[in-house]
Amino acid sequence: MKSNVGGIDKWLRILVGAVLILLALTGIIGVWGWIGVVPLATGIFNFCPAYKLLGMNTCKLNK
């Protein structure tokens, strides 16, 4: 997997994912909050399958 998520995009994904999971754990938004696992994982692994399909890349590093 080549990195295609970077910079502010990465940190926003991690933040949004963590907040959604926290809200799900506290029962504020219910089970739909567990969808936060997706942005959290894509932020941690620096790879987004949807970006790959669309040919997008926010990562500045060329690996």
Biopython code that builds the backbone (N, CA, C, O; Angstrom):
import numpy as np
from Bio.PDB.StructureBuilder import StructureBuilder

atoms = [
    (1, "MET", "N", (0.839, -1.181, 0.000)),
    (1, "MET", "CA", (0.000, 0.000, 0.000)),
    (1, "MET", "C", (0.882, 1.242, 0.000)),
    (1, "MET", "O", (1.700, 1.434, 0.900)),
    (2, "LYS", "N", (0.716, 2.047, -0.975)),
    (2, "LYS", "CA", (1.442, 3.298, -1.062)),
    (2, "LYS", "C", (0.626, 4.390, -0.349)),
    (2, "LYS", "O", (-0.586, 4.490, -0.542)),
    (3, "SER", "N", (1.286, 5.186, 0.457)),
    (3, "SER", "CA", (0.591, 6.242, 1.212)),
    (3, "SER", "C", (-0.079, 7.225, 0.262)),
    (3, "SER", "O", (0.531, 7.692, -0.700)),
    (4, "ASN", "N", (-1.346, 7.533, 0.544)),
    (4, "ASN", "CA", (-2.047, 8.541, -0.232)),
    (4, "ASN", "C", (-2.824, 9.512, 0.659)),
    (4, "ASN", "O", (-3.608, 10.318, 0.158)),
    (5, "VAL", "N", (-2.615, 9.441, 1.966)),
    (5, "VAL", "CA", (-3.242, 10.355, 2.923)),
    (5, "VAL", "C", (-2.124, 11.002, 3.735)),
    (5, "VAL", "O", (-1.276, 10.307, 4.293)),
    (6, "GLY", "N", (-2.125, 12.310, 3.798)),
    (6, "GLY", "CA", (-1.084, 12.978, 4.553)),
    (6, "GLY", "C", (-1.514, 14.338, 5.058)),
    (6, "GLY", "O", (-2.588, 14.835, 4.719)),
    (7, "GLY", "N", (-0.664, 14.928, 5.869)),
    (7, "GLY", "CA", (-0.871, 16.287, 6.364)),
    (7, "GLY", "C", (-2.107, 16.443, 7.212)),
    (7, "GLY", "O", (-2.415, 15.609, 8.063)),
    (8, "ILE", "N", (-2.813, 17.539, 6.959)),
    (8, "ILE", "CA", (-3.999, 17.877, 7.745)),
    (8, "ILE", "C", (-5.096, 16.837, 7.540)),
    (8, "ILE", "O", (-5.883, 16.577, 8.450)),
    (9, "ASP", "N", (-5.152, 16.249, 6.366)),
    (9, "ASP", "CA", (-6.135, 15.207, 6.067)),
    (9, "ASP", "C", (-5.991, 14.039, 7.041)),
    (9, "ASP", "O", (-6.987, 13.527, 7.552)),
    (10, "LYS", "N", (-4.775, 13.627, 7.291)),
    (10, "LYS", "CA", (-4.498, 12.522, 8.211)),
    (10, "LYS", "C", (-4.994, 12.847, 9.615)),
    (10, "LYS", "O", (-5.691, 12.040, 10.230)),
    (11, "TRP", "N", (-4.643, 14.012, 10.119)),
    (11, "TRP", "CA", (-5.005, 14.367, 11.492)),
    (11, "TRP", "C", (-6.500, 14.601, 11.645)),
    (11, "TRP", "O", (-7.058, 14.308, 12.702)),
    (12, "LEU", "N", (-7.162, 15.120, 10.619)),
    (12, "LEU", "CA", (-8.614, 15.285, 10.687)),
    (12, "LEU", "C", (-9.320, 13.938, 10.708)),
    (12, "LEU", "O", (-10.299, 13.759, 11.431)),
    (13, "ARG", "N", (-8.827, 12.992, 9.918)),
    (13, "ARG", "CA", (-9.405, 11.652, 9.915)),
    (13, "ARG", "C", (-9.271, 10.997, 11.291)),
    (13, "ARG", "O", (-10.224, 10.404, 11.796)),
    (14, "ILE", "N", (-8.096, 11.105, 11.888)),
    (14, "ILE", "CA", (-7.868, 10.511, 13.206)),
    (14, "ILE", "C", (-8.770, 11.168, 14.245)),
    (14, "ILE", "O", (-9.374, 10.479, 15.067)),
    (15, "LEU", "N", (-8.864, 12.495, 14.214)),
    (15, "LEU", "CA", (-9.699, 13.217, 15.178)),
    (15, "LEU", "C", (-11.174, 12.862, 15.019)),
    (15, "LEU", "O", (-11.844, 12.551, 16.003)),
    (16, "VAL", "N", (-11.681, 12.906, 13.797)),
    (16, "VAL", "CA", (-13.096, 12.600, 13.559)),
    (16, "VAL", "C", (-13.409, 11.158, 13.948)),
    (16, "VAL", "O", (-14.428, 10.888, 14.583)),
    (17, "GLY", "N", (-12.535, 10.241, 13.568)),
    (17, "GLY", "CA", (-12.744, 8.838, 13.926)),
    (17, "GLY", "C", (-12.773, 8.622, 15.426)),
    (17, "GLY", "O", (-13.644, 7.918, 15.939)),
    (18, "ALA", "N", (-11.825, 9.223, 16.134)),
    (18, "ALA", "CA", (-11.761, 9.080, 17.587)),
    (18, "ALA", "C", (-12.993, 9.684, 18.260)),
    (18, "ALA", "O", (-13.534, 9.102, 19.201)),
    (19, "VAL", "N", (-13.434, 10.840, 17.784)),
    (19, "VAL", "CA", (-14.616, 11.490, 18.370)),
    (19, "VAL", "C", (-15.860, 10.631, 18.144)),
    (19, "VAL", "O", (-16.663, 10.457, 19.061)),
    (20, "LEU", "N", (-16.029, 10.094, 16.936)),
    (20, "LEU", "CA", (-17.191, 9.252, 16.659)),
    (20, "LEU", "C", (-17.198, 8.002, 17.535)),
    (20, "LEU", "O", (-18.242, 7.611, 18.057)),
    (21, "ILE", "N", (-16.043, 7.382, 17.696)),
    (21, "ILE", "CA", (-15.959, 6.186, 18.538)),
    (21, "ILE", "C", (-16.242, 6.537, 19.997)),
    (21, "ILE", "O", (-16.945, 5.799, 20.686)),
    (22, "LEU", "N", (-15.706, 7.647, 20.466)),
    (22, "LEU", "CA", (-15.964, 8.086, 21.837)),
    (22, "LEU", "C", (-17.456, 8.354, 22.060)),
    (22, "LEU", "O", (-18.006, 7.973, 23.093)),
    (23, "LEU", "N", (-18.105, 9.003, 21.100)),
    (23, "LEU", "CA", (-19.539, 9.266, 21.226)),
    (23, "LEU", "C", (-20.348, 7.967, 21.213)),
    (23, "LEU", "O", (-21.368, 7.860, 21.895)),
    (24, "ALA", "N", (-19.893, 6.989, 20.442)),
    (24, "ALA", "CA", (-20.571, 5.684, 20.422)),
    (24, "ALA", "C", (-20.386, 4.962, 21.758)),
    (24, "ALA", "O", (-21.322, 4.351, 22.274)),
    (25, "LEU", "N", (-19.183, 5.035, 22.308)),
    (25, "LEU", "CA", (-18.919, 4.374, 23.593)),
    (25, "LEU", "C", (-19.742, 4.976, 24.727)),
    (25, "LEU", "O", (-20.160, 4.264, 25.640)),
    (26, "THR", "N", (-19.972, 6.281, 24.669)),
    (26, "THR", "CA", (-20.736, 6.943, 25.724)),
    (26, "THR", "C", (-22.239, 6.861, 25.481)),
    (26, "THR", "O", (-23.024, 7.270, 26.337)),
    (27, "GLY", "N", (-22.649, 6.338, 24.325)),
    (27, "GLY", "CA", (-24.066, 6.169, 24.030)),
    (27, "GLY", "C", (-24.752, 7.408, 23.504)),
    (27, "GLY", "O", (-25.979, 7.432, 23.403)),
    (28, "ILE", "N", (-24.004, 8.430, 23.167)),
    (28, "ILE", "CA", (-24.609, 9.673, 22.700)),
    (28, "ILE", "C", (-25.186, 9.529, 21.289)),
    (28, "ILE", "O", (-26.269, 10.043, 21.010)),
    (29, "ILE", "N", (-24.478, 8.838, 20.407)),
    (29, "ILE", "CA", (-24.982, 8.710, 19.031)),
    (29, "ILE", "C", (-25.309, 7.275, 18.623)),
    (29, "ILE", "O", (-25.697, 7.044, 17.478)),
    (30, "GLY", "N", (-25.169, 6.336, 19.501)),
    (30, "GLY", "CA", (-25.550, 4.959, 19.200)),
    (30, "GLY", "C", (-24.502, 4.224, 18.372)),
    (30, "GLY", "O", (-23.348, 4.643, 18.276)),
    (31, "VAL", "N", (-24.935, 3.120, 17.783)),
    (31, "VAL", "CA", (-24.003, 2.239, 17.075)),
    (31, "VAL", "C", (-23.443, 2.845, 15.799)),
    (31, "VAL", "O", (-22.404, 2.391, 15.318)),
    (32, "TRP", "N", (-24.090, 3.848, 15.238)),
    (32, "TRP", "CA", (-23.572, 4.474, 14.018)),
    (32, "TRP", "C", (-22.226, 5.148, 14.249)),
    (32, "TRP", "O", (-21.485, 5.391, 13.296)),
    (33, "GLY", "N", (-21.909, 5.445, 15.471)),
    (33, "GLY", "CA", (-20.626, 6.058, 15.790)),
    (33, "GLY", "C", (-19.445, 5.151, 15.516)),
    (33, "GLY", "O", (-18.317, 5.618, 15.358)),
    (34, "TRP", "N", (-19.702, 3.855, 15.459)),
    (34, "TRP", "CA", (-18.615, 2.910, 15.189)),
    (34, "TRP", "C", (-18.099, 3.025, 13.761)),
    (34, "TRP", "O", (-17.063, 2.445, 13.435)),
    (35, "ILE", "N", (-18.795, 3.757, 12.909)),
    (35, "ILE", "CA", (-18.288, 4.022, 11.560)),
    (35, "ILE", "C", (-17.000, 4.843, 11.650)),
    (35, "ILE", "O", (-16.254, 4.939, 10.676)),
    (36, "GLY", "N", (-16.744, 5.428, 12.809)),
    (36, "GLY", "CA", (-15.522, 6.180, 13.046)),
    (36, "GLY", "C", (-14.264, 5.337, 12.935)),
    (36, "GLY", "O", (-13.163, 5.878, 12.838)),
    (37, "VAL", "N", (-14.415, 4.016, 12.949)),
    (37, "VAL", "CA", (-13.266, 3.125, 12.782)),
    (37, "VAL", "C", (-12.644, 3.333, 11.395)),
    (37, "VAL", "O", (-11.428, 3.224, 11.239)),
    (38, "VAL", "N", (-13.468, 3.627, 10.402)),
    (38, "VAL", "CA", (-12.970, 3.790, 9.027)),
    (38, "VAL", "C", (-12.036, 4.998, 8.902)),
    (38, "VAL", "O", (-10.895, 4.827, 8.472)),
    (39, "PRO", "N", (-12.474, 6.217, 9.263)),
    (39, "PRO", "CA", (-11.536, 7.332, 9.146)),
    (39, "PRO", "C", (-10.333, 7.200, 10.083)),
    (39, "PRO", "O", (-9.231, 7.630, 9.746)),
    (40, "LEU", "N", (-10.545, 6.609, 11.249)),
    (40, "LEU", "CA", (-9.430, 6.401, 12.178)),
    (40, "LEU", "C", (-8.374, 5.486, 11.549)),
    (40, "LEU", "O", (-7.182, 5.788, 11.598)),
    (41, "ALA", "N", (-8.805, 4.392, 10.972)),
    (41, "ALA", "CA", (-7.867, 3.447, 10.354)),
    (41, "ALA", "C", (-7.170, 4.054, 9.134)),
    (41, "ALA", "O", (-5.967, 3.870, 8.955)),
    (42, "THR", "N", (-7.914, 4.772, 8.302)),
    (42, "THR", "CA", (-7.289, 5.367, 7.118)),
    (42, "THR", "C", (-6.294, 6.450, 7.519)),
    (42, "THR", "O", (-5.289, 6.647, 6.837)),
    (43, "GLY", "N", (-6.559, 7.148, 8.607)),
    (43, "GLY", "CA", (-5.612, 8.151, 9.087)),
    (43, "GLY", "C", (-4.362, 7.527, 9.676)),
    (43, "GLY", "O", (-3.255, 8.018, 9.458)),
    (44, "ILE", "N", (-4.533, 6.447, 10.421)),
    (44, "ILE", "CA", (-3.388, 5.782, 11.045)),
    (44, "ILE", "C", (-2.503, 5.109, 10.001)),
    (44, "ILE", "O", (-1.277, 5.190, 10.079)),
    (45, "PHE", "N", (-3.121, 4.446, 9.025)),
    (45, "PHE", "CA", (-2.355, 3.706, 8.028)),
    (45, "PHE", "C", (-1.940, 4.547, 6.815)),
    (45, "PHE", "O", (-1.247, 4.049, 5.928)),
    (46, "ASN", "N", (-2.360, 5.820, 6.771)),
    (46, "ASN", "CA", (-2.016, 6.726, 5.667)),
    (46, "ASN", "C", (-2.458, 6.198, 4.304)),
    (46, "ASN", "O", (-1.826, 6.491, 3.289)),
    (47, "PHE", "N", (-3.518, 5.437, 4.279)),
    (47, "PHE", "CA", (-4.001, 4.878, 3.016)),
    (47, "PHE", "C", (-5.517, 4.879, 2.999)),
    (47, "PHE", "O", (-6.155, 4.418, 3.945)),
    (48, "CYS", "N", (-6.094, 5.396, 1.926)),
    (48, "CYS", "CA", (-7.536, 5.425, 1.753)),
    (48, "CYS", "C", (-7.880, 4.734, 0.428)),
    (48, "CYS", "O", (-7.480, 5.209, -0.635)),
    (49, "PRO", "N", (-8.616, 3.619, 0.480)),
    (49, "PRO", "CA", (-8.978, 2.928, -0.754)),
    (49, "PRO", "C", (-9.802, 3.794, -1.709)),
    (49, "PRO", "O", (-9.659, 3.678, -2.927)),
    (50, "ALA", "N", (-10.660, 4.655, -1.170)),
    (50, "ALA", "CA", (-11.459, 5.534, -2.032)),
    (50, "ALA", "C", (-10.566, 6.516, -2.785)),
    (50, "ALA", "O", (-10.811, 6.795, -3.958)),
    (51, "TYR", "N", (-9.540, 7.041, -2.130)),
    (51, "TYR", "CA", (-8.587, 7.930, -2.804)),
    (51, "TYR", "C", (-7.892, 7.195, -3.936)),
    (51, "TYR", "O", (-7.663, 7.764, -5.003)),
    (52, "LYS", "N", (-7.558, 5.933, -3.708)),
    (52, "LYS", "CA", (-6.888, 5.137, -4.742)),
    (52, "LYS", "C", (-7.800, 4.985, -5.958)),
    (52, "LYS", "O", (-7.356, 5.145, -7.095)),
    (53, "LEU", "N", (-9.061, 4.680, -5.718)),
    (53, "LEU", "CA", (-10.011, 4.526, -6.819)),
    (53, "LEU", "C", (-10.212, 5.825, -7.601)),
    (53, "LEU", "O", (-10.381, 5.807, -8.820)),
    (54, "LEU", "N", (-10.190, 6.949, -6.884)),
    (54, "LEU", "CA", (-10.414, 8.248, -7.515)),
    (54, "LEU", "C", (-9.131, 8.900, -8.027)),
    (54, "LEU", "O", (-9.177, 9.952, -8.663)),
    (55, "GLY", "N", (-7.995, 8.277, -7.749)),
    (55, "GLY", "CA", (-6.713, 8.819, -8.196)),
    (55, "GLY", "C", (-6.260, 10.032, -7.408)),
    (55, "GLY", "O", (-5.486, 10.846, -7.911)),
    (56, "MET", "N", (-6.731, 10.161, -6.188)),
    (56, "MET", "CA", (-6.372, 11.307, -5.355)),
    (56, "MET", "C", (-5.175, 10.972, -4.480)),
    (56, "MET", "O", (-4.893, 9.804, -4.215)),
    (57, "ASN", "N", (-4.467, 12.018, -4.029)),
    (57, "ASN", "CA", (-3.322, 11.837, -3.152)),
    (57, "ASN", "C", (-3.076, 13.141, -2.400)),
    (57, "ASN", "O", (-2.824, 14.175, -3.019)),
    (58, "THR", "N", (-3.147, 13.099, -1.067)),
    (58, "THR", "CA", (-2.859, 14.279, -0.264)),
    (58, "THR", "C", (-1.523, 14.154, 0.462)),
    (58, "THR", "O", (-1.139, 15.037, 1.230)),
    (59, "CYS", "N", (-0.828, 13.063, 0.216)),
    (59, "CYS", "CA", (0.460, 12.829, 0.837)),
    (59, "CYS", "C", (1.561, 13.485, -0.006)),
    (59, "CYS", "O", (1.672, 13.226, -1.204)),
    (60, "LYS", "N", (2.358, 14.321, 0.623)),
    (60, "LYS", "CA", (3.408, 15.039, -0.086)),
    (60, "LYS", "C", (4.643, 14.196, -0.346)),
    (60, "LYS", "O", (5.444, 14.518, -1.223)),
    (61, "LEU", "N", (4.804, 13.107, 0.419)),
    (61, "LEU", "CA", (5.998, 12.264, 0.276)),
    (61, "LEU", "C", (5.880, 11.370, -0.941)),
    (61, "LEU", "O", (4.818, 10.802, -1.197)),
    (62, "ASN", "N", (6.945, 11.241, -1.683)),
    (62, "ASN", "CA", (6.996, 10.313, -2.810)),
    (62, "ASN", "C", (7.781, 9.090, -2.371)),
    (62, "ASN", "O", (8.987, 9.164, -2.137)),
    (63, "LYS", "N", (7.092, 7.969, -2.261)),
    (63, "LYS", "CA", (7.755, 6.751, -1.823)),
    (63, "LYS", "C", (7.900, 5.796, -2.977)),
    (63, "LYS", "O", (8.439, 4.702, -2.809)),
]
sb = StructureBuilder()
sb.init_structure("model")
sb.init_model(0)
sb.init_chain("A")
sb.init_seg("    ")
for serial, (resi, resn, name, xyz) in enumerate(atoms, 1):
    if name == "N":
        sb.init_residue(resn, " ", resi, " ")
    sb.init_atom(name, np.array(xyz, "f"), 0.0, 1.0, " ", f" {name:<3s}", serial, name[0])
structure = sb.get_structure()
